[in-house]
Amino acid sequence: MSLWLAWLAPAPHRPRRPEAEVRRLYPRLRWQILEATFIGYATFYIVRNNLPVVAKEMGQALVYSKSQIGDLLAATALAYGVGKFLMGAWSDRSNPRYFMPAGLLLTALCNFLFGAAGSYPIHLALWTLNGLVQGMGWPPCGRSLAHWFSLRERGTVFAVWNIAHNVGGGLAGLIAAYATQAAGWRNAFFLPGLLAVLCALYLVWRLRDTPQSEGLPPIEEYKNDQPDPIQRAGERELGTRELLVGYILRNRYLWLFAAANFFVYIARYSMLDWGPTYLKEVKRATLAQGGQSTAILEFAGIFSTLLMGWLSDRLSGRRGMVSLLCMIPVLAAFAGILITPPGMLWLDLTLFGLIGFFVYPPVMLLGVAGLDFTSKKAVGAGAGFIGLFGYLGRTVQGKGLGWIVDHWGWEPALRAVLGCGLLAVALLSLTWKLRPLSAETPAHAQEGSSVSEHR
């Protein structure tokens, strides 16, 4: 175990390179980090979002009820939320170059075994474990981007990177659907697992730890930006108690963003987890059209994520304000799906696209808020904390919607999603004026206190 931990430990700082090398290497490595984390996180989605696409076919083959499928989705969501928080705290003290590929190899193994199994208890255990190790995806990306890109770039850079959600999620739907058509539902897990193994090898080649581990100055010095409070303390690593208590649990703004994220994720995942099945059963869609609905929902968020990330930077980092404005059209689209009659699948798919266009900016911005309102030495734990609440929301959605559909049908289930969207809007209204502290307070005013005390 100690050898495992030593292998994952942060890379040591190297002596400072000459200025000519700094100017040459820094831009190249910044692009390399953005590109590698993008591809890596997109691949995590391919081995996570494949189950909903083939849930109906797998359920029919193995005689699983919707409640059982809902339990699978709920268990993996809960495990992912817990994993994202715990792995986030671990990743803050690990080297992303090895931490992230290790997560991909473990989730690939879960997919291989899941595809080979035929027992519900084994499927439940494996997909729960998959959710837990999936938590090794986002946190090392957050750590990497926070160290290589400055606070004033954060909204725009994370908007670009966040497209990985849409690319990976969209490809997951297409790969799973067409793999199932070609060779049965088990292939929807074997093929993504193979892609994850290949991507893990790629990440070991491309990823790096902090700029200082490459002999480069901190990003604040390179970009002449306001330094992180921990930066002045000599770039020390935070202890577990200091990280979790001082920078996470005592930070009341993280709690507010996390509570809003709970309901945003219900809106996000209701159509990702149940959309293909809903369209097949209510709107007479085919298997391929069900997979296309996932791709449409995911790909629709690409441009809007870029736009809203850039806009939040222009608005001095008011992530909550932009998130609130985006959730209103999401509610309208859910209402439209509820009243659209069968036989108008083109309209349903358009509304799926509308949901994707507006729901992904809040998903991205609430994660960025976890970085804005804590130190870059605690970004994995901060984002993981907010993500934990999001996936608790997905857990409630995965189990709750399956149960509601089994007992009362699809219409009450969609009405429940609408109610959760309204609660998201109510909580986001409390974040309307919030912006990162360093965007409004001189750096010297931060010294000697924790983030949560200032905010």
FENSUL-V114449 format. One record per residue. RES is the residue in one small letter. D_LAST is the distance of its C-alpha to the last C-alpha in Angstrom with 1 decimal. Layout:
res = {RES RES}
d_last = {D_LAST D_LAST}
This chain:
res = {m s l w l a w l a p a p h r p r r p e a e v r r l y p r l r w q i l e a t f i g y a t f y i v r n n l p v v a k e m g q a l v y s k s q i g d l l a a t a l a y g v g k f l m g a w s d r s n p r y f m p a g l l l t a l c n f l f g a a g s y p i h l a l w t l n g l v q g m g w p p c g r s l a h w f s l r e r g t v f a v w n i a h n v g g g l a g l i a a y a t q a a g w r n a f f l p g l l a v l c a l y l v w r l r d t p q s e g l p p i e e y k n d q p d p i q r a g e r e l g t r e l l v g y i l r n r y l w l f a a a n f f v y i a r y s m l d w g p t y l k e v k r a t l a q g g q s t a i l e f a g i f s t l l m g w l s d r l s g r r g m v s l l c m i p v l a a f a g i l i t p p g m l w l d l t l f g l i g f f v y p p v m l l g v a g l d f t s k k a v g a g a g f i g l f g y l g r t v q g k g l g w i v d h w g w e p a l r a v l g c g l l a v a l l s l t w k l r p l s a e t p a h a q e g s s v s e h r}
d_last = {38.6 37.8 39.5 37.3 34.1 35.4 36.2 32.7 31.1 29.1 31.5 32.0 31.2 34.3 35.6 34.4 36.7 38.4 36.7 39.3 38.4 34.7 35.3 37.6 35.7 32.1 32.6 35.0 32.8 29.8 32.0 33.5 30.2 29.2 32.8 33.1 29.8 30.7 34.2 33.1 30.6 33.1 35.6 33.4 33.6 37.4 37.7 35.3 36.0 39.8 40.4 39.6 42.0 45.0 44.0 46.9 49.5 48.4 48.4 51.9 53.2 51.9 52.1 48.4 47.2 44.1 42.5 43.2 41.8 38.7 38.5 38.6 35.8 33.7 34.3 33.4 30.2 29.1 30.2 28.4 25.1 25.5 26.9 24.0 21.5 24.0 25.4 21.9 21.3 24.9 24.6 21.8 24.7 27.5 29.4 28.9 32.5 33.9 31.2 31.3 35.1 35.5 33.5 35.8 38.9 38.0 37.2 40.5 42.3 40.9 42.2 45.6 46.1 44.8 47.3 50.1 49.5 51.0 49.8 46.9 45.6 45.6 43.9 41.2 40.7 40.7 38.3 35.9 36.1 35.7 32.4 31.2 32.2 30.9 27.5 28.5 28.2 24.7 22.9 25.2 24.9 21.1 21.6 24.4 22.8 19.6 21.9 24.4 22.4 19.7 16.3 18.2 20.8 18.8 19.3 22.9 23.8 22.3 24.1 27.3 26.8 25.9 29.5 30.5 29.6 32.1 34.7 34.8 34.6 37.3 39.5 39.1 40.6 43.4 44.2 44.3 46.4 49.0 49.2 50.0 52.6 54.2 54.3 52.9 49.5 49.4 49.3 45.9 44.5 46.9 46.4 42.5 42.7 45.0 42.7 39.8 42.0 42.9 39.3 38.3 41.0 39.7 36.2 37.5 39.3 36.6 33.2 31.9 29.1 26.8 28.1 28.8 31.1 33.1 33.4 31.0 28.1 24.4 23.3 21.1 24.4 26.5 24.6 23.6 19.9 16.8 16.8 14.6 13.4 15.9 18.5 19.0 19.8 22.8 21.9 22.3 22.1 19.7 21.5 21.4 19.9 17.2 16.3 16.5 15.1 12.5 11.1 12.2 13.2 10.5 7.7 8.0 7.3 10.0 12.1 12.1 13.1 15.5 17.2 17.8 19.2 21.6 23.4 23.2 25.1 27.7 28.5 28.5 30.7 33.0 35.1 34.8 35.9 38.4 39.1 42.1 43.6 43.0 44.7 47.6 48.3 47.6 48.0 50.8 49.0 50.5 49.0 48.5 46.9 44.5 43.4 43.3 40.9 38.3 38.9 38.6 35.3 33.8 35.3 34.3 30.6 31.3 31.4 28.7 26.2 27.0 26.9 23.6 21.9 23.3 22.3 18.6 18.7 20.6 18.1 15.3 14.1 13.9 15.0 14.7 17.0 19.6 19.6 20.4 23.2 24.7 25.0 27.3 30.2 29.8 30.6 33.6 34.9 34.9 36.8 39.2 39.9 40.7 43.3 44.8 48.3 49.8 51.7 49.0 47.2 46.5 44.3 42.5 41.8 40.6 38.1 37.0 36.3 34.3 32.1 31.6 31.0 28.1 26.7 26.0 23.4 21.0 21.9 21.1 18.0 16.3 17.2 15.9 12.4 12.7 13.3 10.7 7.7 9.6 12.4 15.7 17.3 15.7 16.1 19.1 17.6 14.4 16.7 19.2 17.1 16.6 20.2 21.4 20.5 22.2 25.3 25.4 25.7 28.5 30.1 30.3 31.6 34.1 35.6 35.2 36.7 39.6 40.4 40.2 42.5 44.9 45.2 44.7 44.6 42.5 41.9 40.0 37.9 36.8 36.1 33.8 31.9 31.7 30.2 27.4 26.7 26.3 23.7 21.8 21.9 20.8 17.6 16.8 17.3 14.1 12.3 14.5 12.3 9.2 9.6 8.7 6.9 10.4 12.1 11.2 10.6 13.6 13.7 15.0 12.0 10.2 13.3 13.8 10.4 9.0 6.3 5.2 5.6 3.8 0.0}
